[in-house]
Amino acid sequence: MKLILICVNRETDIDEVLQTDVVFVNVSKGQVAKADDLRHAFATDNQKDICLQVTERLHCNREITL
């Protein structure tokens, strides 16, 4: 639900949306992404910035009524 609020510009604090700002390769196994892999994929290893990039790239349906 919080992600939807970001998509419709009703929530602007990413910390209110994320449970963690750690980027995982496999969350169920607790495997954290390596900094080199993050830099290769996102041109940064700043995990909070990567989380922001991912949420911005998500397709948000602006027709949602809250």
The first five atom37 places (N, CA, C, CB, O) and aatype in JSON, in Angstrom:
{
  "aatype": [12, 11, 10, 9, 10, 9, 4, 19, 2, 1, 6, 16, 3, 9, 3, 6, 19, 10, 5, 16, 3, 19, 19, 13, 19, 2, 19, 15, 11, 7, 5, 19, 0, 11, 0, 3, 3, 10, 1, 8, 0, 13, 0, 16, 3, 2, 5, 11, 3, 9, 4, 10, 5, 19, 16, 6, 1, 10, 8, 4, 2, 1, 6, 9, 16, 10],
  "atom_mask": [
    [1, 1, 1, 1, 1],
    [1, 1, 1, 1, 1],
    [1, 1, 1, 1, 1],
    [1, 1, 1, 1, 1],
    [1, 1, 1, 1, 1],
    [1, 1, 1, 1, 1],
    [1, 1, 1, 1, 1],
    [1, 1, 1, 1, 1],
    [1, 1, 1, 1, 1],
    [1, 1, 1, 1, 1],
    [1, 1, 1, 1, 1],
    [1, 1, 1, 1, 1],
    [1, 1, 1, 1, 1],
    [1, 1, 1, 1, 1],
    [1, 1, 1, 1, 1],
    [1, 1, 1, 1, 1],
    [1, 1, 1, 1, 1],
    [1, 1, 1, 1, 1],
    [1, 1, 1, 1, 1],
    [1, 1, 1, 1, 1],
    [1, 1, 1, 1, 1],
    [1, 1, 1, 1, 1],
    [1, 1, 1, 1, 1],
    [1, 1, 1, 1, 1],
    [1, 1, 1, 1, 1],
    [1, 1, 1, 1, 1],
    [1, 1, 1, 1, 1],
    [1, 1, 1, 1, 1],
    [1, 1, 1, 1, 1],
    [1, 1, 1, 0, 1],
    [1, 1, 1, 1, 1],
    [1, 1, 1, 1, 1],
    [1, 1, 1, 1, 1],
    [1, 1, 1, 1, 1],
    [1, 1, 1, 1, 1],
    [1, 1, 1, 1, 1],
    [1, 1, 1, 1, 1],
    [1, 1, 1, 1, 1],
    [1, 1, 1, 1, 1],
    [1, 1, 1, 1, 1],
    [1, 1, 1, 1, 1],
    [1, 1, 1, 1, 1],
    [1, 1, 1, 1, 1],
    [1, 1, 1, 1, 1],
    [1, 1, 1, 1, 1],
    [1, 1, 1, 1, 1],
    [1, 1, 1, 1, 1],
    [1, 1, 1, 1, 1],
    [1, 1, 1, 1, 1],
    [1, 1, 1, 1, 1],
    [1, 1, 1, 1, 1],
    [1, 1, 1, 1, 1],
    [1, 1, 1, 1, 1],
    [1, 1, 1, 1, 1],
    [1, 1, 1, 1, 1],
    [1, 1, 1, 1, 1],
    [1, 1, 1, 1, 1],
    [1, 1, 1, 1, 1],
    [1, 1, 1, 1, 1],
    [1, 1, 1, 1, 1],
    [1, 1, 1, 1, 1],
    [1, 1, 1, 1, 1],
    [1, 1, 1, 1, 1],
    [1, 1, 1, 1, 1],
    [1, 1, 1, 1, 1],
    [1, 1, 1, 1, 1]
  ],
  "atom_positions": [
    [[0.82, -1.19, 0.0], [0.0, 0.0, 0.0], [0.86, 1.25, 0.0], [-0.93, 0.0, 1.2], [0.55, 2.22, -0.7]],
    [[1.94, 1.25, 0.77], [2.8, 2.43, 0.83], [3.45, 2.71, -0.52], [3.89, 2.25, 1.9], [3.64, 3.87, -0.9]],
    [[3.79, 1.63, -1.26], [4.37, 1.83, -2.58], [3.38, 2.53, -3.5], [4.82, 0.5, -3.19], [3.76, 3.38, -4.3]],
    [[2.13, 2.17, -3.4], [1.08, 2.84, -4.18], [1.04, 4.31, -3.83], [-0.29, 2.19, -3.93], [0.87, 5.15, -4.72]],
    [[1.2, 4.65, -2.58], [1.18, 6.05, -2.17], [2.35, 6.82, -2.77], [1.22, 6.15, -0.64], [2.21, 7.99, -3.12]],
    [[3.5, 6.17, -2.9], [4.63, 6.84, -3.57], [4.28, 7.04, -5.04], [5.95, 6.01, -3.42], [4.58, 8.08, -5.61]],
    [[3.66, 6.05, -5.64], [3.33, 6.13, -7.07], [2.35, 7.25, -7.37], [2.76, 4.81, -7.54], [2.39, 7.82, -8.46]],
    [[1.49, 7.57, -6.45], [0.52, 8.64, -6.69], [0.95, 9.93, -5.99], [-0.88, 8.22, -6.21], [0.14, 10.84, -5.8]],
    [[2.22, 9.99, -5.62], [2.82, 11.19, -5.02], [2.15, 11.61, -3.71], [2.75, 12.33, -5.99], [2.12, 12.8, -3.39]],
    [[1.64, 10.66, -2.97], [1.06, 10.98, -1.66], [2.04, 10.67, -0.53], [-0.24, 10.21, -1.44], [1.85, 11.14, 0.6]],
    [[3.05, 9.9, -0.81], [4.09, 9.61, 0.17], [5.43, 9.95, -0.47], [4.05, 8.1, 0.65], [5.72, 9.47, -1.57]],
    [[6.22, 10.75, 0.18], [7.49, 11.17, -0.4], [8.69, 10.66, 0.38], [7.54, 12.66, -0.48], [9.82, 10.78, -0.09]],
    [[8.47, 10.09, 1.55], [9.57, 9.59, 2.38], [9.77, 8.11, 2.09], [9.28, 9.83, 3.89], [8.98, 7.27, 2.52]],
    [[10.84, 7.78, 1.36], [11.11, 6.4, 0.98], [11.29, 5.5, 2.2], [12.35, 6.32, 0.09], [11.01, 4.31, 2.14]],
    [[11.75, 6.06, 3.3], [11.92, 5.27, 4.53], [10.59, 4.78, 5.08], [12.64, 6.1, 5.59], [10.55, 3.78, 5.81]],
    [[9.51, 5.45, 4.75], [8.18, 5.01, 5.18], [7.67, 3.85, 4.33], [7.2, 6.18, 5.11], [6.7, 3.19, 4.69]],
    [[8.32, 3.6, 3.2], [7.87, 2.57, 2.27], [8.69, 1.3, 2.4], [7.96, 3.08, 0.84], [8.15, 0.19, 2.37]],
    [[9.99, 1.45, 2.56], [10.9, 0.31, 2.59], [10.95, -0.35, 3.97], [12.29, 0.74, 2.18], [10.93, 0.33, 5.0]],
    [[11.01, -1.68, 3.96], [11.28, -2.39, 5.2], [12.77, -2.34, 5.5], [10.78, -3.85, 5.13], [13.18, -2.34, 6.66]],
    [[13.57, -2.32, 4.44], [15.02, -2.21, 4.55], [15.53, -1.57, 3.27], [15.68, -3.61, 4.8], [14.91, -1.69, 2.21]],
    [[16.66, -0.9, 3.36], [17.24, -0.36, 2.14], [18.44, -1.18, 1.69], [17.65, 1.1, 2.35], [19.31, -0.68, 0.97]],
    [[18.49, -2.43, 2.11], [19.52, -3.36, 1.69], [19.03, -4.07, 0.43], [19.85, -4.4, 2.83], [17.88, -4.5, 0.35]],
    [[19.92, -4.18, -0.56], [19.58, -4.85, -1.81], [20.06, -6.29, -1.71], [20.22, -4.12, -3.06], [21.24, -6.55, -1.47]],
    [[19.14, -7.22, -1.89], [19.44, -8.64, -1.78], [19.52, -9.3, -3.15], [18.39, -9.33, -0.93], [18.82, -8.91, -4.08]],
    [[20.39, -10.29, -3.25], [20.4, -11.18, -4.41], [19.32, -12.23, -4.19], [21.81, -11.83, -4.62], [18.6, -12.6, -5.12]],
    [[19.23, -12.73, -2.96], [18.23, -13.71, -2.59], [17.8, -13.4, -1.15], [18.77, -15.18, -2.73], [18.5, -13.75, -0.2]],
    [[16.67, -12.76, -1.01], [16.23, -12.31, 0.31], [15.9, -13.49, 1.23], [15.02, -11.4, 0.18], [16.17, -13.42, 2.43]],
    [[15.34, -14.56, 0.69], [14.98, -15.69, 1.55], [16.2, -16.38, 2.14], [14.15, -16.7, 0.76], [16.13, -16.97, 3.21]],
    [[17.33, -16.29, 1.44], [18.58, -16.86, 1.96], [19.44, -15.8, 2.66], [19.37, -17.49, 0.82], [20.49, -16.12, 3.22]],
    [[18.99, -14.55, 2.62], [19.74, -13.48, 3.26], [21.0, -13.08, 2.51], [0.0, 0.0, 0.0], [21.92, -12.52, 3.1]],
    [[21.05, -13.37, 1.2], [22.24, -13.06, 0.4], [22.16, -11.61, -0.11], [22.37, -14.04, -0.79], [21.3, -11.26, -0.91]],
    [[23.08, -10.79, 0.38], [23.13, -9.37, 0.04], [23.93, -9.2, -1.26], [23.78, -8.54, 1.2], [24.92, -9.89, -1.49]],
    [[23.48, -8.27, -2.1], [24.17, -7.99, -3.36], [25.55, -7.4, -3.08], [23.33, -7.02, -4.23], [25.73, -6.62, -2.15]],
    [[26.51, -7.78, -3.91], [27.88, -7.26, -3.79], [27.94, -5.86, -4.39], [28.89, -8.19, -4.49], [27.24, -5.55, -5.35]],
    [[28.8, -5.04, -3.81], [28.95, -3.65, -4.27], [29.33, -3.58, -5.74], [30.01, -2.94, -3.43], [28.81, -2.72, -6.46]],
    [[30.21, -4.45, -6.21], [30.61, -4.46, -7.62], [29.41, -4.74, -8.53], [31.7, -5.49, -7.87], [29.27, -4.11, -9.58]],
    [[28.56, -5.67, -8.13], [27.38, -6.01, -8.92], [26.4, -4.83, -8.96], [26.68, -7.26, -8.35], [25.79, -4.54, -9.99]],
    [[26.26, -4.16, -7.82], [25.37, -3.0, -7.76], [25.87, -1.87, -8.66], [25.23, -2.5, -6.31], [25.1, -1.24, -9.38]],
    [[27.18, -1.61, -8.61], [27.76, -0.56, -9.46], [27.58, -0.89, -10.93], [29.25, -0.37, -9.15], [27.32, 0.0, -11.74]],
    [[27.73, -2.15, -11.28], [27.56, -2.58, -12.67], [26.11, -2.4, -13.13], [27.99, -4.05, -12.84], [25.87, -1.94, -14.24]],
    [[25.16, -2.75, -12.3], [23.74, -2.7, -12.67], [23.12, -1.32, -12.54], [22.97, -3.67, -11.82], [22.25, -0.95, -13.33]],
    [[23.56, -0.54, -11.54], [22.9, 0.73, -11.23], [23.82, 1.95, -11.29], [22.29, 0.65, -9.88], [23.38, 3.07, -11.04]],
    [[25.09, 1.74, -11.61], [26.08, 2.82, -11.66], [26.31, 3.48, -10.3], [25.64, 3.88, -12.66], [26.8, 4.61, -10.22]],
    [[25.97, 2.79, -9.25], [26.22, 3.23, -7.87], [26.15, 2.01, -6.96], [25.2, 4.34, -7.42], [25.55, 1.0, -7.31]],
    [[26.77, 2.13, -5.81], [26.6, 1.07, -4.81], [25.86, 1.6, -3.58], [27.97, 0.5, -4.39], [25.79, 0.93, -2.55]],
    [[25.31, 2.81, -3.7], [24.51, 3.4, -2.63], [23.14, 2.72, -2.65], [24.38, 4.96, -2.79], [22.33, 2.96, -3.54]],
    [[22.9, 1.89, -1.66], [21.7, 1.05, -1.68], [20.41, 1.84, -1.57], [21.77, 0.04, -0.56], [19.4, 1.45, -2.15]],
    [[20.42, 2.93, -0.84], [19.21, 3.76, -0.74], [18.89, 4.38, -2.11], [19.4, 4.86, 0.33], [17.73, 4.43, -2.51]],
    [[19.93, 4.86, -2.81], [19.72, 5.41, -4.15], [19.18, 4.34, -5.11], [21.02, 5.99, -4.7], [18.34, 4.63, -5.96]],
    [[19.67, 3.13, -4.96], [19.19, 2.04, -5.8], [17.72, 1.76, -5.52], [20.04, 0.76, -5.57], [16.94, 1.54, -6.44]],
    [[17.34, 1.76, -4.26], [15.92, 1.55, -3.9], [15.06, 2.65, -4.52], [15.74, 1.53, -2.37], [13.96, 2.37, -5.0]],
    [[15.54, 3.88, -4.51], [14.81, 4.98, -5.13], [14.69, 4.76, -6.64], [15.5, 6.33, -4.84], [13.63, 4.98, -7.22]],
    [[15.78, 4.32, -7.27], [15.74, 4.05, -8.71], [14.71, 2.98, -9.04], [17.12, 3.62, -9.21], [13.95, 3.11, -10.0]],
    [[14.68, 1.93, -8.24], [13.75, 0.82, -8.5], [12.31, 1.29, -8.35], [14.03, -0.34, -7.54], [11.46, 0.95, -9.19]],
    [[12.01, 2.05, -7.31], [10.63, 2.5, -7.13], [10.23, 3.48, -8.23], [10.46, 3.15, -5.75], [9.07, 3.5, -8.64]],
    [[11.17, 4.29, -8.7], [10.86, 5.22, -9.79], [10.6, 4.49, -11.1], [11.99, 6.22, -9.97], [9.82, 4.96, -11.93]],
    [[11.24, 3.35, -11.28], [11.08, 2.58, -12.53], [9.81, 1.75, -12.56], [12.28, 1.68, -12.73], [9.36, 1.34, -13.63]],
    [[9.24, 1.51, -11.4], [8.02, 0.7, -11.35], [6.89, 1.42, -12.09], [7.62, 0.4, -9.88], [6.74, 2.64, -12.01]],
    [[6.1, 0.64, -12.78], [4.94, 1.22, -13.45], [3.86, 1.45, -12.4], [4.42, 0.29, -14.61], [3.41, 0.51, -11.74]],
    [[3.47, 2.68, -12.24], [2.46, 3.04, -11.25], [1.15, 3.35, -11.94], [2.92, 4.24, -10.4], [1.09, 4.16, -12.87]],
    [[0.11, 2.7, -11.49], [-1.22, 2.95, -12.04], [-1.81, 4.16, -11.35], [-2.15, 1.7, -11.88], [-2.17, 4.08, -10.17]],
    [[-1.91, 5.26, -12.03], [-2.42, 6.5, -11.43], [-3.94, 6.57, -11.4], [-1.88, 7.69, -12.19], [-4.51, 7.58, -11.0]],
    [[-4.58, 5.49, -11.81], [-6.04, 5.44, -11.77], [-6.55, 4.92, -10.43], [-6.57, 4.56, -12.91], [-7.76, 4.83, -10.22]],
    [[-5.65, 4.58, -9.53], [-6.04, 4.0, -8.25], [-6.73, 5.03, -7.37], [-4.82, 3.43, -7.52], [-6.25, 6.16, -7.22]],
    [[-7.84, 4.66, -6.81], [-8.55, 5.52, -5.87], [-8.22, 5.06, -4.47], [-10.1, 5.51, -6.12], [-8.43, 3.89, -4.14]],
    [[-7.71, 5.95, -3.66], [-7.33, 5.58, -2.28], [-8.31, 6.14, -1.29], [-5.92, 6.07, -1.94], [-8.16, 5.93, -0.09]]
  ]
}
